[in-house]
Amino acid sequence: MAGIEEVARATGVSTATVSRALRGLPNVSDKTRAAVRRAADELGYVASSSASGLASGRTLAMGVVVPSVSRWFYTQVLEGVDAELRSASYDMILFNLGGHRGDRERVFHRSILRKRTDALLALCLDFTTEEREQLATLGHPTIVVGGPVKGLRSVGIDETSTAYTATSHLISLGHTAIAHLGGEDEEGLNSQVPIGRLHGFKDAMRDAGLPVRPEWVIPGGFSLPESRAAMNRLLDADGPRPTAVFAGSDEMAFGAILAAGDHGLRVPEDLSVIGIDDHDYAAGFGLTTMAQDPFEQGATAARILLDELAGAEPRTGSVRSPVSLVIRSSTAPPR
């Protein structure tokens, strides 16, 4: 296994330049950085995190806190974070809460406080007052992906505007009886995501002069099984049925489509469905959706933290990621 001296000889630069190039630090040209990384790969060079840490006073690792690893959005963000960290020779330490709020004690009271990381990236989480105080004492650069958090920077979409556009698409097709599949997420997660999407739905309905039926605003838990069960209960109820559903995520939209099939309803002839995400399975379901790019959101957040660790001026504002309406076969005018 080659050392840093062999990479320096192969590229004709100093060992200090090799170190800066592999760590993603400034004052290295793109051409030199590419040559160094190519030589390091060819020679099988692996940086010594212990030596680098002693020299810089850093761990060369970034902590990433994720509610669980079971959802498509989370895994896509993690892929983007990992790709960016690998290019900077940084390690990722994953703190998986496993969907249980109690594991936050392990993360915030023990793991992070051991100073095992140089920065913290959190997915779809809000922080308690005590957790914010702990992070402040560490001085860790911190950023959130997936929903705005008061007092912290974030990378994510405009939840309200995205939901407004999705609902407006259904209204433009002539739908007036529209249900919303969303609802609160697990305790301790960022509630601004489902709240923002509900507000966008209500705003679009109000601006179109359409009523929002409370019994048609149902919780889907951001999961396919829960949303399928909730939609089945709505379709089982007495009274009129909606002709369209705006689901706050593609996974919930899949549940709505399956529930329609459970009742012998056709999509979109009997029920139009739209979601948010552009999940990997969205095209297979023929799902009309508001497409976002969680991979790029994760990469963007990681770049912001890496730049600051390298000495760049801290970014104070949040980043709004783009979304686009992708029309497929799950939406059509009502019969």
C-alpha positions as a LaTeX table, in Angstrom:
\begin{tabular}{lrrr}
\hline
Residue & $x$ (\AA) & $y$ (\AA) & $z$ (\AA) \\
\hline
Met1 & 0.00 & 0.00 & 0.00 \\
Ala2 & 1.51 & 3.33 & $-1.11$ \\
Gly3 & 2.15 & 6.25 & 1.21 \\
Ile4 & 1.78 & 9.97 & 0.68 \\
Glu5 & 5.42 & 10.25 & $-0.47$ \\
Glu6 & 4.79 & 7.86 & $-3.37$ \\
Val7 & 1.75 & 9.89 & $-4.48$ \\
Ala8 & 3.84 & 13.09 & $-4.29$ \\
Arg9 & 6.62 & 11.55 & $-6.44$ \\
Ala10 & 4.11 & 10.25 & $-8.99$ \\
Thr11 & 2.53 & 13.68 & $-9.44$ \\
Gly12 & 5.61 & 15.87 & $-8.99$ \\
Val13 & 4.17 & 17.92 & $-6.13$ \\
Ser14 & 4.94 & 18.23 & $-2.44$ \\
Thr15 & 3.48 & 15.96 & 0.21 \\
Ala16 & 1.74 & 19.04 & 1.65 \\
Thr17 & 0.00 & 19.64 & $-1.69$ \\
Val18 & $-1.03$ & 15.98 & $-1.85$ \\
Ser19 & $-2.51$ & 16.25 & 1.63 \\
Arg20 & $-4.42$ & 19.43 & 0.78 \\
Ala21 & $-5.70$ & 17.98 & $-2.49$ \\
Leu22 & $-6.96$ & 14.76 & $-0.92$ \\
Arg23 & $-8.61$ & 16.59 & 1.98 \\
Gly24 & $-10.44$ & 19.03 & $-0.29$ \\
Leu25 & $-8.66$ & 22.09 & 1.08 \\
Pro26 & $-8.32$ & 25.34 & $-0.94$ \\
Asn27 & $-5.27$ & 26.70 & $-2.82$ \\
Val28 & $-4.95$ & 23.61 & $-5.00$ \\
Ser29 & $-5.78$ & 23.85 & $-8.70$ \\
Asp30 & $-8.47$ & 21.60 & $-10.15$ \\
Lys31 & $-5.88$ & 20.06 & $-12.49$ \\
Thr32 & $-3.50$ & 19.22 & $-9.65$ \\
Arg33 & $-6.30$ & 17.96 & $-7.43$ \\
Ala34 & $-7.51$ & 15.60 & $-10.19$ \\
Ala35 & $-3.97$ & 14.35 & $-10.86$ \\
Val36 & $-3.35$ & 13.68 & $-7.17$ \\
Arg37 & $-6.62$ & 11.78 & $-6.72$ \\
Arg38 & $-5.97$ & 9.75 & $-9.86$ \\
Ala39 & $-2.48$ & 8.80 & $-8.67$ \\
Ala40 & $-3.75$ & 7.99 & $-5.18$ \\
Asp41 & $-6.36$ & 5.64 & $-6.66$ \\
Glu42 & $-3.86$ & 3.97 & $-8.98$ \\
Leu43 & $-1.30$ & 3.48 & $-6.22$ \\
Gly44 & $-3.85$ & 2.33 & $-3.66$ \\
Tyr45 & $-3.04$ & 5.15 & $-1.25$ \\
Val46 & $-5.16$ & 5.28 & 1.91 \\
Ala47 & $-4.86$ & 8.35 & 4.12 \\
Ser48 & $-4.00$ & 7.80 & 7.75 \\
Ser49 & $-6.87$ & 9.43 & 9.59 \\
Ser50 & $-4.95$ & 9.29 & 12.86 \\
Ala51 & $-1.91$ & 11.10 & 11.42 \\
Ser52 & $-4.08$ & 13.63 & 9.60 \\
Gly53 & $-6.08$ & 14.21 & 12.73 \\
Leu54 & $-2.96$ & 14.84 & 14.80 \\
Ala55 & $-1.71$ & 17.36 & 12.24 \\
Ser56 & $-4.98$ & 19.24 & 11.85 \\
Gly57 & $-6.62$ & 18.76 & 15.24 \\
Arg58 & $-9.56$ & 17.16 & 13.44 \\
Thr59 & $-11.03$ & 13.69 & 13.20 \\
Leu60 & $-11.57$ & 13.93 & 9.41 \\
Ala61 & $-15.03$ & 12.47 & 9.99 \\
Met62 & $-18.50$ & 13.96 & 9.65 \\
Gly63 & $-21.41$ & 12.83 & 11.77 \\
Val64 & $-24.68$ & 12.17 & 9.97 \\
Val65 & $-27.80$ & 11.63 & 12.08 \\
Val66 & $-30.64$ & 9.84 & 10.29 \\
Pro67 & $-34.04$ & 8.86 & 11.75 \\
Ser68 & $-33.84$ & 5.48 & 10.03 \\
Val69 & $-32.32$ & 3.90 & 6.95 \\
Ser70 & $-35.57$ & 2.38 & 5.70 \\
Arg71 & $-36.89$ & 5.29 & 3.61 \\
Trp72 & $-35.93$ & 6.10 & 0.06 \\
Phe73 & $-35.38$ & 9.80 & 0.79 \\
Tyr74 & $-32.92$ & 9.10 & 3.59 \\
Thr75 & $-30.88$ & 6.60 & 1.58 \\
Gln76 & $-30.66$ & 8.97 & $-1.39$ \\
Val77 & $-29.42$ & 11.82 & 0.83 \\
Leu78 & $-26.85$ & 9.51 & 2.41 \\
Glu79 & $-25.56$ & 8.51 & $-1.03$ \\
Gly80 & $-25.04$ & 12.17 & $-1.89$ \\
Val81 & $-23.30$ & 12.91 & 1.41 \\
Asp82 & $-21.04$ & 9.87 & 1.07 \\
Ala83 & $-20.04$ & 10.73 & $-2.49$ \\
Glu84 & $-18.97$ & 14.22 & $-1.45$ \\
Leu85 & $-17.11$ & 13.06 & 1.67 \\
Arg86 & $-15.22$ & 10.35 & $-0.21$ \\
Ser87 & $-13.98$ & 12.89 & $-2.75$ \\
Ala88 & $-12.57$ & 14.92 & 0.15 \\
Ser89 & $-11.06$ & 11.88 & 1.93 \\
Tyr90 & $-13.48$ & 12.36 & 4.82 \\
Asp91 & $-15.18$ & 9.55 & 6.68 \\
Met92 & $-18.89$ & 9.43 & 7.49 \\
Ile93 & $-20.00$ & 8.28 & 10.92 \\
Leu94 & $-23.66$ & 7.31 & 10.70 \\
Phe95 & $-25.87$ & 7.70 & 13.76 \\
Asn96 & $-29.05$ & 5.78 & 13.03 \\
Leu97 & $-31.86$ & 6.57 & 15.44 \\
Gly98 & $-33.76$ & 3.52 & 14.21 \\
Gly99 & $-37.08$ & 5.32 & 14.40 \\
His100 & $-36.92$ & 5.47 & 18.19 \\
Arg101 & $-36.63$ & 8.80 & 19.94 \\
Gly102 & $-34.81$ & 7.20 & 22.89 \\
Asp103 & $-31.69$ & 6.62 & 20.78 \\
Arg104 & $-31.18$ & 10.39 & 20.61 \\
Glu105 & $-29.73$ & 10.13 & 24.11 \\
Arg106 & $-27.02$ & 7.82 & 22.83 \\
Val107 & $-26.18$ & 10.15 & 19.96 \\
Phe108 & $-26.29$ & 13.54 & 21.62 \\
His109 & $-25.14$ & 12.68 & 25.15 \\
Arg110 & $-22.37$ & 10.21 & 24.37 \\
Ser111 & $-21.30$ & 9.76 & 20.77 \\
Ile112 & $-21.24$ & 13.37 & 19.57 \\
Leu113 & $-19.97$ & 14.71 & 22.87 \\
Arg114 & $-16.90$ & 12.49 & 22.55 \\
Lys115 & $-15.84$ & 14.80 & 19.73 \\
Arg116 & $-15.57$ & 11.92 & 17.26 \\
Thr117 & $-16.65$ & 14.20 & 14.41 \\
Asp118 & $-15.79$ & 17.61 & 12.97 \\
Ala119 & $-19.28$ & 18.57 & 11.79 \\
Leu120 & $-22.86$ & 17.37 & 12.00 \\
Leu121 & $-25.44$ & 16.81 & 9.27 \\
Ala122 & $-28.97$ & 15.84 & 10.32 \\
Leu123 & $-31.77$ & 14.45 & 8.15 \\
Cys124 & $-35.36$ & 15.58 & 8.75 \\
Leu125 & $-34.73$ & 16.25 & 12.44 \\
Asp126 & $-35.49$ & 19.11 & 14.76 \\
Phe127 & $-33.42$ & 19.65 & 17.88 \\
Thr128 & $-34.53$ & 20.08 & 21.46 \\
Thr129 & $-33.30$ & 23.04 & 23.48 \\
Glu130 & $-30.84$ & 20.80 & 25.32 \\
Glu131 & $-29.51$ & 19.31 & 22.07 \\
Arg132 & $-28.97$ & 22.80 & 20.63 \\
Glu133 & $-27.04$ & 23.79 & 23.75 \\
Gln134 & $-24.85$ & 20.71 & 23.44 \\
Leu135 & $-24.11$ & 21.43 & 19.79 \\
Ala136 & $-23.31$ & 25.06 & 20.61 \\
Thr137 & $-20.74$ & 24.05 & 23.24 \\
Leu138 & $-18.99$ & 21.82 & 20.69 \\
Gly139 & $-18.86$ & 24.52 & 18.05 \\
His140 & $-19.64$ & 21.95 & 15.34 \\
Pro141 & $-20.72$ & 23.31 & 11.96 \\
Thr142 & $-24.25$ & 21.93 & 11.65 \\
Ile143 & $-26.79$ & 21.73 & 8.83 \\
Val144 & $-30.12$ & 19.98 & 8.28 \\
Val145 & $-31.38$ & 18.29 & 5.10 \\
Gly146 & $-35.15$ & 17.98 & 4.66 \\
Gly147 & $-37.32$ & 20.75 & 6.03 \\
Pro148 & $-36.58$ & 24.12 & 7.66 \\
Val149 & $-35.47$ & 24.23 & 11.30 \\
Lys150 & $-35.67$ & 27.42 & 13.32 \\
Gly151 & $-32.24$ & 28.83 & 14.08 \\
Leu152 & $-30.38$ & 26.34 & 11.85 \\
Arg153 & $-29.39$ & 26.25 & 8.21 \\
Ser154 & $-31.04$ & 23.72 & 5.99 \\
Val155 & $-31.00$ & 22.32 & 2.47 \\
Gly156 & $-34.37$ & 21.32 & 1.04 \\
Ile157 & $-37.36$ & 22.21 & $-1.07$ \\
Asp158 & $-40.01$ & 24.84 & $-0.42$ \\
Glu159 & $-42.57$ & 22.51 & 1.13 \\
Thr160 & $-45.56$ & 24.86 & 0.88 \\
Ser161 & $-44.91$ & 25.98 & $-2.70$ \\
Thr162 & $-44.32$ & 22.39 & $-3.85$ \\
Ala163 & $-47.59$ & 21.18 & $-2.32$ \\
Tyr164 & $-49.41$ & 24.19 & $-3.79$ \\
Thr165 & $-48.18$ & 23.30 & $-7.29$ \\
Ala166 & $-49.12$ & 19.63 & $-6.89$ \\
Thr167 & $-52.64$ & 20.47 & $-5.73$ \\
Ser168 & $-53.01$ & 23.11 & $-8.43$ \\
His169 & $-52.22$ & 20.46 & $-11.06$ \\
Leu170 & $-55.20$ & 18.42 & $-9.89$ \\
Ile171 & $-57.41$ & 21.52 & $-9.84$ \\
Ser172 & $-56.30$ & 22.46 & $-13.37$ \\
Leu173 & $-57.56$ & 19.09 & $-14.57$ \\
Gly174 & $-61.01$ & 19.91 & $-13.22$ \\
His175 & $-60.93$ & 18.13 & $-9.86$ \\
Thr176 & $-62.86$ & 19.77 & $-7.03$ \\
Ala177 & $-63.16$ & 16.81 & $-4.62$ \\
Ile178 & $-59.55$ & 16.39 & $-3.52$ \\
Ala179 & $-58.19$ & 14.53 & $-0.50$ \\
His180 & $-54.81$ & 15.04 & 1.17 \\
Leu181 & $-52.75$ & 12.11 & 2.40 \\
Gly182 & $-50.09$ & 13.37 & 4.77 \\
Gly183 & $-50.15$ & 13.92 & 8.50 \\
Glu184 & $-47.63$ & 14.11 & 11.27 \\
Asp185 & $-44.48$ & 12.02 & 11.20 \\
Glu186 & $-42.78$ & 10.22 & 14.08 \\
Glu187 & $-42.09$ & 12.10 & 17.29 \\
Gly188 & $-38.86$ & 14.07 & 17.22 \\
Leu189 & $-38.76$ & 14.50 & 13.45 \\
Asn190 & $-39.10$ & 17.77 & 11.62 \\
Ser191 & $-42.81$ & 18.55 & 11.72 \\
Gln192 & $-42.38$ & 21.47 & 9.32 \\
Val193 & $-42.34$ & 19.08 & 6.36 \\
Pro194 & $-45.90$ & 17.67 & 6.74 \\
Ile195 & $-47.17$ & 21.01 & 8.07 \\
Gly196 & $-45.77$ & 22.91 & 5.11 \\
Arg197 & $-47.27$ & 20.46 & 2.64 \\
Leu198 & $-50.66$ & 20.63 & 4.34 \\
His199 & $-50.55$ & 24.44 & 4.21 \\
Gly200 & $-49.73$ & 24.33 & 0.49 \\
Phe201 & $-52.67$ & 22.02 & $-0.14$ \\
Lys202 & $-55.08$ & 24.23 & 1.82 \\
Asp203 & $-53.79$ & 27.41 & 0.17 \\
Ala204 & $-54.32$ & 26.00 & $-3.33$ \\
Met205 & $-57.83$ & 24.83 & $-2.46$ \\
Arg206 & $-58.68$ & 28.19 & $-0.89$ \\
Asp207 & $-57.37$ & 30.17 & $-3.87$ \\
Ala208 & $-59.49$ & 28.02 & $-6.18$ \\
Gly209 & $-62.57$ & 28.58 & $-4.03$ \\
Leu210 & $-62.78$ & 24.90 & $-3.11$ \\
Pro211 & $-63.69$ & 23.49 & 0.31 \\
Val212 & $-61.30$ & 21.33 & 2.32 \\
Arg213 & $-63.20$ & 18.44 & 3.86 \\
Pro214 & $-61.62$ & 17.59 & 7.24 \\
Glu215 & $-62.46$ & 13.90 & 6.85 \\
Trp216 & $-60.45$ & 13.87 & 3.61 \\
Val217 & $-57.26$ & 15.11 & 5.29 \\
Ile218 & $-55.84$ & 11.82 & 6.55 \\
Pro219 & $-52.52$ & 10.70 & 8.06 \\
Gly220 & $-50.39$ & 8.41 & 5.95 \\
Gly221 & $-47.25$ & 8.37 & 8.11 \\
Phe222 & $-44.97$ & 8.77 & 5.07 \\
Ser223 & $-45.12$ & 5.01 & 4.50 \\
Leu224 & $-46.80$ & 2.77 & 1.95 \\
Pro225 & $-48.53$ & 0.35 & 4.38 \\
Glu226 & $-49.89$ & 3.09 & 6.64 \\
Ser227 & $-51.10$ & 5.24 & 3.76 \\
Arg228 & $-52.73$ & 2.25 & 2.04 \\
Ala229 & $-54.63$ & 1.42 & 5.23 \\
Ala230 & $-55.65$ & 5.05 & 5.76 \\
Met231 & $-56.85$ & 5.39 & 2.17 \\
Asn232 & $-58.78$ & 2.15 & 2.43 \\
Arg233 & $-60.58$ & 3.51 & 5.49 \\
Leu234 & $-61.49$ & 6.67 & 3.60 \\
Leu235 & $-62.81$ & 4.70 & 0.63 \\
Asp236 & $-64.78$ & 2.41 & 2.96 \\
Ala237 & $-66.57$ & 5.33 & 4.60 \\
Asp238 & $-70.13$ & 6.26 & 3.71 \\
Gly239 & $-70.70$ & 9.37 & 1.65 \\
Pro240 & $-69.02$ & 10.84 & $-1.42$ \\
Arg241 & $-65.54$ & 9.83 & $-2.44$ \\
Pro242 & $-62.75$ & 12.14 & $-3.63$ \\
Thr243 & $-61.87$ & 12.07 & $-7.30$ \\
Ala244 & $-58.23$ & 12.95 & $-6.64$ \\
Val245 & $-55.58$ & 12.62 & $-3.92$ \\
Phe246 & $-52.56$ & 14.76 & $-3.22$ \\
Ala247 & $-50.10$ & 12.61 & $-1.26$ \\
Gly248 & $-47.31$ & 14.29 & 0.66 \\
Ser249 & $-44.77$ & 11.73 & $-0.59$ \\
Asp250 & $-44.50$ & 9.20 & $-3.39$ \\
Glu251 & $-44.52$ & 6.29 & $-0.95$ \\
Met252 & $-47.88$ & 7.48 & 0.37 \\
Ala253 & $-49.05$ & 7.95 & $-3.22$ \\
Phe254 & $-48.18$ & 4.30 & $-3.92$ \\
Gly255 & $-50.35$ & 3.36 & $-0.94$ \\
Ala256 & $-53.23$ & 5.40 & $-2.37$ \\
Ile257 & $-52.90$ & 3.70 & $-5.76$ \\
Leu258 & $-52.91$ & 0.25 & $-4.15$ \\
Ala259 & $-55.92$ & 1.16 & $-2.01$ \\
Ala260 & $-57.79$ & 2.23 & $-5.14$ \\
Gly261 & $-57.07$ & $-1.20$ & $-6.58$ \\
Asp262 & $-58.31$ & $-2.81$ & $-3.37$ \\
His263 & $-61.68$ & $-1.16$ & $-4.05$ \\
Gly264 & $-61.81$ & $-1.95$ & $-7.76$ \\
Leu265 & $-61.13$ & 1.67 & $-8.70$ \\
Arg266 & $-59.01$ & 2.60 & $-11.68$ \\
Val267 & $-56.24$ & 5.19 & $-11.62$ \\
Pro268 & $-56.68$ & 7.77 & $-13.07$ \\
Glu269 & $-60.19$ & 7.10 & $-14.42$ \\
Asp270 & $-61.78$ & 6.84 & $-10.97$ \\
Leu271 & $-59.06$ & 8.42 & $-8.84$ \\
Ser272 & $-56.18$ & 10.70 & $-9.80$ \\
Val273 & $-53.08$ & 10.57 & $-7.58$ \\
Ile274 & $-50.07$ & 12.90 & $-7.33$ \\
Gly275 & $-47.08$ & 12.71 & $-4.96$ \\
Ile276 & $-43.81$ & 14.41 & $-4.07$ \\
Asp277 & $-40.29$ & 12.97 & $-4.60$ \\
Asp278 & $-39.89$ & 11.15 & $-7.94$ \\
His279 & $-39.06$ & 7.94 & $-6.08$ \\
Asp280 & $-37.20$ & 5.24 & $-8.02$ \\
Tyr281 & $-40.51$ & 3.34 & $-8.37$ \\
Ala282 & $-42.56$ & 6.38 & $-9.43$ \\
Ala283 & $-42.21$ & 5.72 & $-13.16$ \\
Gly284 & $-43.17$ & 2.06 & $-12.64$ \\
Phe285 & $-46.38$ & 3.17 & $-10.93$ \\
Gly286 & $-46.98$ & 5.77 & $-13.65$ \\
Leu287 & $-47.07$ & 8.33 & $-10.85$ \\
Thr288 & $-47.37$ & 12.04 & $-11.52$ \\
Thr289 & $-45.14$ & 13.74 & $-8.97$ \\
Met290 & $-43.19$ & 16.80 & $-7.89$ \\
Ala291 & $-39.60$ & 15.67 & $-8.51$ \\
Gln292 & $-36.80$ & 16.61 & $-6.15$ \\
Asp293 & $-33.18$ & 15.42 & $-5.94$ \\
Pro294 & $-32.28$ & 14.24 & $-2.42$ \\
Phe295 & $-28.89$ & 12.94 & $-3.62$ \\
Glu296 & $-27.88$ & 16.46 & $-4.65$ \\
Gln297 & $-29.35$ & 17.90 & $-1.45$ \\
Gly298 & $-27.09$ & 15.62 & 0.58 \\
Ala299 & $-24.07$ & 16.47 & $-1.56$ \\
Thr300 & $-24.78$ & 20.20 & $-1.29$ \\
Ala301 & $-25.06$ & 20.06 & 2.49 \\
Ala302 & $-21.83$ & 18.07 & 2.78 \\
Arg303 & $-20.00$ & 20.55 & 0.51 \\
Ile304 & $-21.13$ & 23.47 & 2.67 \\
Leu305 & $-19.73$ & 21.82 & 5.80 \\
Leu306 & $-16.50$ & 20.71 & 4.12 \\
Asp307 & $-15.87$ & 24.20 & 2.75 \\
Glu308 & $-16.31$ & 25.69 & 6.22 \\
Leu309 & $-13.99$ & 23.12 & 7.76 \\
Ala310 & $-11.45$ & 24.12 & 5.11 \\
Gly311 & $-11.66$ & 27.76 & 6.20 \\
Ala312 & $-14.40$ & 29.18 & 4.00 \\
Glu313 & $-16.71$ & 31.88 & 5.35 \\
Pro314 & $-19.67$ & 30.16 & 7.05 \\
Arg315 & $-22.87$ & 30.19 & 5.05 \\
Thr316 & $-25.63$ & 31.80 & 7.09 \\
Gly317 & $-28.67$ & 31.16 & 4.89 \\
Ser318 & $-30.51$ & 28.03 & 3.85 \\
Val319 & $-30.50$ & 26.49 & 0.37 \\
Arg320 & $-33.73$ & 26.02 & $-1.57$ \\
Ser321 & $-33.51$ & 23.02 & $-3.88$ \\
Pro322 & $-35.40$ & 22.94 & $-7.19$ \\
Val323 & $-38.52$ & 20.87 & $-7.86$ \\
Ser324 & $-40.36$ & 20.14 & $-11.08$ \\
Leu325 & $-43.74$ & 18.72 & $-12.01$ \\
Val326 & $-43.42$ & 15.35 & $-13.78$ \\
Ile327 & $-46.71$ & 14.35 & $-15.39$ \\
Arg328 & $-47.32$ & 10.64 & $-15.91$ \\
Ser329 & $-50.43$ & 8.48 & $-16.21$ \\
Ser330 & $-51.80$ & 8.69 & $-12.65$ \\
Thr331 & $-53.60$ & 12.02 & $-13.16$ \\
Ala332 & $-56.36$ & 12.90 & $-15.62$ \\
Pro333 & $-59.58$ & 14.97 & $-15.69$ \\
Pro334 & $-62.41$ & 13.52 & $-13.58$ \\
Arg335 & $-65.01$ & 11.46 & $-15.37$ \\
\hline
\end{tabular}
